[in-house]
């Protein structure tokens, strides 16, 4: 009897162990955020202050605005590396409109429209021309950035209306409007992905595009929509940043997209497609923001900050690869 029990118990225990491991992997980023928060609160003077935490969320608002829809692109099995160019160029369009119309609303709408056009161009290359998403968005990033130089005449643009700063800097219940807009965008994409048919189709497209197509999912439309939505969000984030700094300038600095990608990957969204969540990306963004904030408050050399962040991203990708291998 004892031998039979011993041989029969592992099959019972194994599914339970897998379930526990799955839950640990799913909510691991929340544990990491909580642990880092506690460690920094106990060890870093100045971290656990309302001013520091409000500023941290305010500074991270553009990343949160883009990380939420970028999650959909990765879940759909695609990449978009043109978002930095959109983030930089769209506010240049918006500020040119603002200088002519003196309307902040029209400036924001023009900037977002520029993002929609950029996203539509990427969608055309990927869905219609069937160009690999990484290659097509890499090429389009140079085109969009070049247009930014033309739109701005290679000058630093500033809004004519001093009230433009209120678009992102007005305080409501202790938080800036930039923070509230970031939280709202995150919530909207979270609901869109988790509770709608569209969200289910995004997952299905990334998990197995051909099977999804045969099941009636319009995979091309799904993929195209993720690029348009994310580019529009990047343009909106650019307008928020322009309001925060009261300026915009054409540059070749494409670091913004890597910050957004890092947040999504560290949050646990699979780079292989078919798995992920917006709340994970938001948690990943906050984890990186707190980590960088802790580094700065403790005077850690920026060189070491880059090395540690790279190691964290590699760890996140390794965990994703390991969990996918276990599920096979």
N, C-alpha and C positions, 0 to 999 in steps of 0.2 A: 504493500500500500504506500509506504513512504517513498519508494522509488518511483511509483506511478505519479504521485503528487509532485515530486520534484521535477519530473519530466514534463508534467502538464502545466506547471505554474508559469514558466517563462512566456508561453504564448499569451497568457492573460496579462502578465506584467508588461510585456513588450508594447502593446498598444497604449497602455497607460503612460509608459515612459515616453513614447512618441508624442502623445497628447500634451504632456507636461513640457517637453522640449519645444513643441510647436507654439504653446502659449508663451514660453519664455522668449522665444525668438520674435514672436509678434509684438510683445510689449517691452522688449529689451530696451528700446530707445527711450521709453518713459522712465525706466529704472535708471538709465544712464543720465538723463536730464536731472532727475531727482537727486541722485548721488552727487553729481557735479555741483548742483545748487547748494547742497548741504556742506560739501567740502569747502567751497568758496566762501559761503557765509561764515564758516567757523575759522577760516585761515586767512582771509583777505580783507584787510581794513578798507572800508569804503564800498564794498560790493553790495552789502545788504542795506542800502539806503534807497529811499523812494526816488531820489533824483537820478541815481545811477541806473536803477531798474527801468524807470520811465525813458531815460535817454537810450538805454540798450534796445528797448522795443522800438523806439522811434527811428533809430539808426538802421534797424533791421527790417523796417517796413517795406522798402523796395524789394528786398530778397524774398520776403514772405509773399508779396503780391505775385511774383513770378514763379516761385517754387510750387505753388498750388496747381496752376494749370500745366506747368512743366511735368508734373507727376503724371498727368494724363498722357503726354507724349511718350514717356518712357514705358508706361503700362501698355500702350499701343504698340510697343516694340520699335520705336523710332528715336531719333536724336535731333536736337536743334541747337547748333552752336552759333546761330546768327543773332541771338537775343541781345548780346552786348551791343551790337551795331544798331539794333532797333531801339534799345534803351538810350543810346546816345543821340541818334538821329531824330527820333520822334519829337523830343522837346525842342529841338531846333526849328522844326516845322511849326510847332505850337507857338513858340515865342515870336516867330516871324508873323504869324497870324495875329497874335496879341498886339504886336507893335502897330499893325494896320487897323485893327478893329477896337483895340483897348478893351476887349472882352475876355475875361478869364475863362468863362464857360466855352466860348468858341475856340480859345487856345487849347483847352484840354480836349475838346471834341476833335479838333484838327490833328492833334498829336496821336490820339487813339486811332483815328482814321488812317493815319500814316502807318501805324502798326498793323491794322487790318490788311492794308494793301501789301505790306511786306510778308505777312503770314499767308496771304493768298498766292503771292508769287512763289513762296516755298512749297505750298500745297500743289501748285501747278507742276513744279519741277518733279516732285516726289510721286504724286498720284497719276498725273497725266503722262509726263515724260519718263516716269519710272527710273529716276536717278536716285541712287542711294542717299538716304536722308542726311548722313554725315557729310558726304561730299557736296551735296547740293546746298546745304545751309552754310557750309564753310565758304563756298564760292559766293553765295548771296550776301554773306556778311561783309565781304570786301566791296561788293556793289553798293550795299546800303550805307556803309561807312563812307564811301566815296561821295555818295549823294549828300551826306551830311556836311562834308566840306563845301560842296557847291551851294547848298541851302544857306549856310552860315557865312559864305565868303571868307572862310578861314578866320573868322572873328569870334570873340566871346560875346554871346548874346545875353542881354539882361532884359527883364520885363519892364515895360514903361509904367506899369501900375504897381506902386509899393505894396498894395494889398494882395499881390500875388502870393506873398509868403503865408497869408492866412489860409490858403488852400490846403496846406499841409501842417501849419503850425498852430492853429487854433486849439486851445485846450478845452476838452469836454470831459467832465468827471475825472480830471487828473491826467488824462491821456491826450496826446495830440491827435488831430484829425488824420494824420498819416498813419498812426497806429490803429485807429478805428477802421480806416479804410482797408488796411492790411488784414485785420481780423475779419472784416466783412467779406472780402474777396476769398479768404481761406475758407470761411464757413460756406459760402455759396458753392465753391468747387467741391468741397467735402460732400455737401448734400447732393450735388449733381452726380458725383461719381458713385456714391454709396446707395442712393435711393431711387434712381431713375433707370429707365430702360436704356437710355443713352450710356450711362455708366456701365451697365452690364455688357453692352456692345463694345465698349472700349476694352474691357477685360478680355472678352472673347476674341477680339481682333489681335490683341497681343499674345494671347495664349496659343492660338492656332488660326492664322489668317484664312487659310483655305477652308478649314472646317467651319469657321464663322461665316464665310461667304456662301458656302453650300447650305448653311442653315438660314439664309435669308438676310444676313447682316450686310449692310452696304458698307463694306470695309473701307472703300475709297473715300466715301463721304466722312466716315468716322475719323480716319487719319487726317484728312484735310481740315476738318473742324478743329482738331486738337492744335494744329499749327496756327490757325487763324486766331483762336482764343488765346493761345500763349503769347503770340506776337502782340495782340491787343493789350494784354496784361503787361508785357514788357514796356510798351509805349506809355501806358498809364503810370507804371512805376517810374519811368523816365521823367514824366511830368511832375510826379511827386518829388523826385530828387531835385529837379530844377526849381521847384518852389522852396524846398528846404535850403538850397544854396543860393537862390535868386540869380542863377546864371546857368548857361549851357554852352558847351564847347565841343566841337568835333575833335575826336581823338582816335587813336588806334589801340586804346587800352580795352582789351576784350576780357578783362578779369571778372566782370560782373556775371557772365554766364557760367563761369567755373564756380563762383560762389553759390549760385542757384543750384547747379548740378550737384555740388558737394552736399548741400542741404538735403536734396532728394535722395541721394545715394546713402548718406549717413543715416537718414531716416529709415532706410530698409527697403525702398522701392527697388525691385529687381531690374537690372540693366538688360536682362534677357526678355523682358516683357511679360505681361500677363499677371503680375502681382505687384501690390503696393497700395498705398493709401495717402490721401492728402494730409491727414492728421500726422502721419509719420514724417512727412516732409516738413511740416510746421515744427514738429519736435526736433528734427534734425537741424533746422535753421536756428532754433533757440539754443540747442546744444553747442553749435559752432560759435554763436554769438557770445554765449557765456564763457566758453573756453577762451576766445580771443580777448574778451573783457578782463578775465582773470589774468591772462598773460600780461596785458597792458598795465593793470593795477599793480602787478608784482614785478614789473620792469623786465620781463623776459625778452631777450634779444629777438627781433623780428625774424632773423634767419632760423632760429630754433622753432619759432612759431610755425613757419612753413613746413619744416621737417615733421613736426608733430602732427599737423593737420593732414599732411600726406599719408602718414602712418595710420591715422584714424580712418581715412577714406579707404586705404588698402584693407584694413581690418573689416570695415563694413562690407566691402565687395567680397572678401573671403568668406565671411559669415553667410552671405547670400548664396555663394557658389556651394558651400558646404551643405546648407539646408536644402538646396535644390537637388543635390546629389543623393541626400538621404531619402527624398520623396520618390526617387525613381525606383 
